[in-house]
Amino acid sequence: MDACLAVSSLGNVIVTTFTAARVKQEIAKEGILPFSLVFAKNVNIIEWATKKFKQSEPATEPVETSMQDGMVSTPEMAKFEPIPFPALVIHCIFTTILILASIRVPQSKDAYPLLVGIYAYPVDAMAAICLSFGMIWMRSKGSSEWNTYSTSNRWFSLATAIVVFVANAFPVAVLWIPESTLGSSVPWYLVPTIGWTLLLGGFIYYLVFRFAVPLFLGGAVLEVKRDPVIGIDDEGHFIQYGEMVYQKWSVPEDEELPYSNGQTDIELKPLH
């Protein structure tokens, strides 16, 4: 049984790690993070490491490619799938910080519940509350444009949103009620306090990014352009092989400033 629990926990950690890295990568593509184009990249870390030891072995097999209107026929296929390595590094740094912070917990058995609570409070519960509240707000207004093009039943969607809101608001609220009979070495207020501190920090970051930075740049706003690179496989199916990401800060009247472009997930060759 212990072995099954260990394997299950390992699978959960692996899935959560790469999911969180992909989320951070998508946030970087929207230009929200500093040095966002760096963290938005995919890196074929295995082939990069292999080249260091086997210079004679080519990393890709060159084939004819074409690019027209964001379409490619057959891209250069890498032997290994690129991964969001820079975003994975960010996730590793913050995970390490949390693990090191849990060393100060008096009893080791309380460290894991503390870390789970810090993650679940702002990420799971608060995110679900905001999402369900937004759904309730849109569905409760009969004149909302959402009701005109949504194919879901309005009242069923509203009832579902209410259930989700109540189910997640309950643990968020009751964690502020002191409970001295649990026997935990961690203060009862620690998890909700850290959770709300993280949310407040994110809100302050948004205000700075949304208002202070444009004011400092003379009224410039961030413009992001994302062009998917679509290809056709051997069976004639359309597949997205990569994405071109462009970002620039410009005033609304200036449309001629160039974008700072990121890199695609693949290498393309022009058609001769």
N, C-alpha and C positions, 0 to 999 in steps of 0.2 A: 504493500500500500504506500509506504514511504517513497519507493522508487517511482510509482505512478504519479504521486503528487509532485515529485521533483521534476519529472519529465513535463508534466502539465504546466508547472510554473516556468520552466525554461521556455516552452513554446509561447506562453503568454508574454514573457519578457522580450523575446525575439520579435514577435508581431508588434508589440507596443513600441519597441525601439524604432523599427523601420517605419511604422505609421507616423510616429511623432516626427521623424526626420523628414518624411514627405510633406507633412503639414508645415514645418518650418521652411522647407524649400518653396512651397507655394506662397507663403507669407513673404519670403524674400523676393519672389518674382513680382509681387505687387509693389515692391520698393519700400516696404515699411521698415525693414531692418537696415542698420548701417552697413555699408559695403554690400548691398543687397545682391548685386550681380555676381559677386564672389560666392555667396551662399546659395545662389540659385542654380549653380552648375551641377551637372552630373559628371562624375569621374570614374573612369574604368580603372580602379585601383589595382585590380589583379594583373591586368596586362601592363600597367605602368611598372609594377614591381617586377614582372617577368622580364621586361626589357632591360632592366638593370643587370640581370644575371645572364640573359640570353639575347645578346645584341644581334645575333645572326638570324633569329627567328622573327619573321614579320608579325606584327600585332593584328593586322587586318588583311583581308584578301581583296585587292583592288578589282573592281568590276566597273563596267560602264554605267554611268548615272546620268540622269537628266533632271533639270529643275526648271519648272515653268508654272507660274501662278501658285507657288507653294506646294507643288506636286513633284514627287520623285518616283522614278520607276523602280529602281533597285538600289538601295543605299549600300554603302560598305558595311558589311555585317561583322560586328566584333565577336570574338570568341566568348567573351563574358559580358554580362549585362552591366552597364554603367549604374552607379549608385549615387545618391545625393551625399557624397562624402563630407563636404563642408558643413552641410546641415546636420549630419550625423555627429560631427565634432562638437557643434553647439550643444546638441542633446547630451553628449557624453560629459561636457563640462558642467552643465547644470545638474545632471544626475550625480556626478561626483561630489558637487557641493552639498547636495542634500544628504548623501551618504556620510560625508565627513561631519556634517552638522548633527547627525543622529548619534554620533559617538558619545556625545555629552548626555545622552539619555541614561538615567541612573540604572534602569533594568533593561537588559538587552531584549527581553521578550516584548517590550513596549515600543521598540524602535520601528519595527515593520508596520504595525498599525498606525503609528504616527505618520510615516511616509505615505502610506495609502490614504490616510485622511487628508493630508496636505494636497495630494493630487486630486482626490475625488471631490473635495469641497469646491474649489474654484473651477476645475475642468469639467467634471461630470454634472454636479448638481446645479451650479450657478449657470453654466452654459445651457442646460435644459430649461431652467427657469426663464432665462432671457428668450430662448427660442419659443417656448410655449406661450409666454406673455405676448410676444409679437404676433403669434398666430391668433391668440384670443382677440387682440386689438384689431387685427385686420378682418377677422371673421365676424366680429360683433358689429361692425359698421356695414350696413346694407349697401351703402353707396361706394364702398371700397372697390377700386379697380381690380383687386385680387379676386373678388367674387365673380367678375365678368368673364375671366378666362381660365379659372381653375376648374378642372374636371371633377374634383372631389365634392362629395356632398357637404354642403356648408355646415349643417348641424352636427353631422358625424365628426367632421374635422374640428369643430368647436368643442365638442364633448371630449374628444381625445386630447386636445390641448389643455383642457381644464384638469383632466386626470393627471397628465404629465406635470403640470404646474403644482398641483397639490402634493403629489408624491415626492417631488424634489424639494418643495418649500418646507415640508415637515422636518426632514433631518437638518436642513440649514437653520431652522429656527430652534429646534430642541437642543442643538449643541451648545446653545448659550445658557441652558439651564444647568446649574451645578449639580453634579452627581458624585457624592463622596463614597458610595458603596462599591464602585467599580474596582477599587484596589489598584489603579494604575499609578505609576510613578510620574506620569506626564500630567501637568495641570490641565484641568478640563477646558480651559479657555484658550489653550495654545493653538489647536487646529483651526477654530473659526477666526481667531485673531490673525494668524498667518494667511489664511484664505482671503480675508477681506483686505489685508495689506497688499497682497499680490494683485487683487482686483483694482485697488486704488492706485497702485503703481502703474498698472496698464492703462487706466483712465488718464492719469497724468501724462503718460507717454503719448497717448492719443492727442491730448490737448496741445502738447508741445509740437507734435508732428503736424497737426492740422492747422494751428494758428500761429505759433511762435516762429517756426521755421519759415513759412511763407512770408511772414512779416520781416524776418531777418534778410531774406533774399529779394526784398523789394516787390512783393506781391506775386512772386512766381509760384506756380503749383506743379505738382508732380504729374507727369503724363506717362502712362505705361501702355505699351503696344505689344501684344503677344500674337505671333503668327505660328500656327501649327505647321509642322512639316509632315505632309501626308504622302505615304508611299503605297505601292501596290505589290502584294506578295506574289508568290508563284501561282497561287490559286485564283488570282484576280481580286482578292479582298483588299479593301482600303484599310491601312494601318497607320497610326500616328507614330512615326519614328523619333520625332524630336520636336523642339519648339524654339523659335527665335524670340527672344525677349529684348525689348528696347525700352529705355527709360530716359527721361529728360525733365529738367526743371525749367519752366518757361512761363512768362506772363501770358495771360489769355489772348492778348492781341498778336503775339509773335508766334507764327506758325512755321517759320523757316529755320528755327534752331535745330541742329542735328540731334538725333537720339544717340545715347551711349548704349551700344548693343551688347548683349550677352552672347554666349556661345551656344550652338546647337548641341544636341545629344549625339549627333553623328557628324561625320565628315562628308561633304558633298563635292562632286566634281562637275564642272560645267559641261554641257553637251557640245561636242565639236561638230 
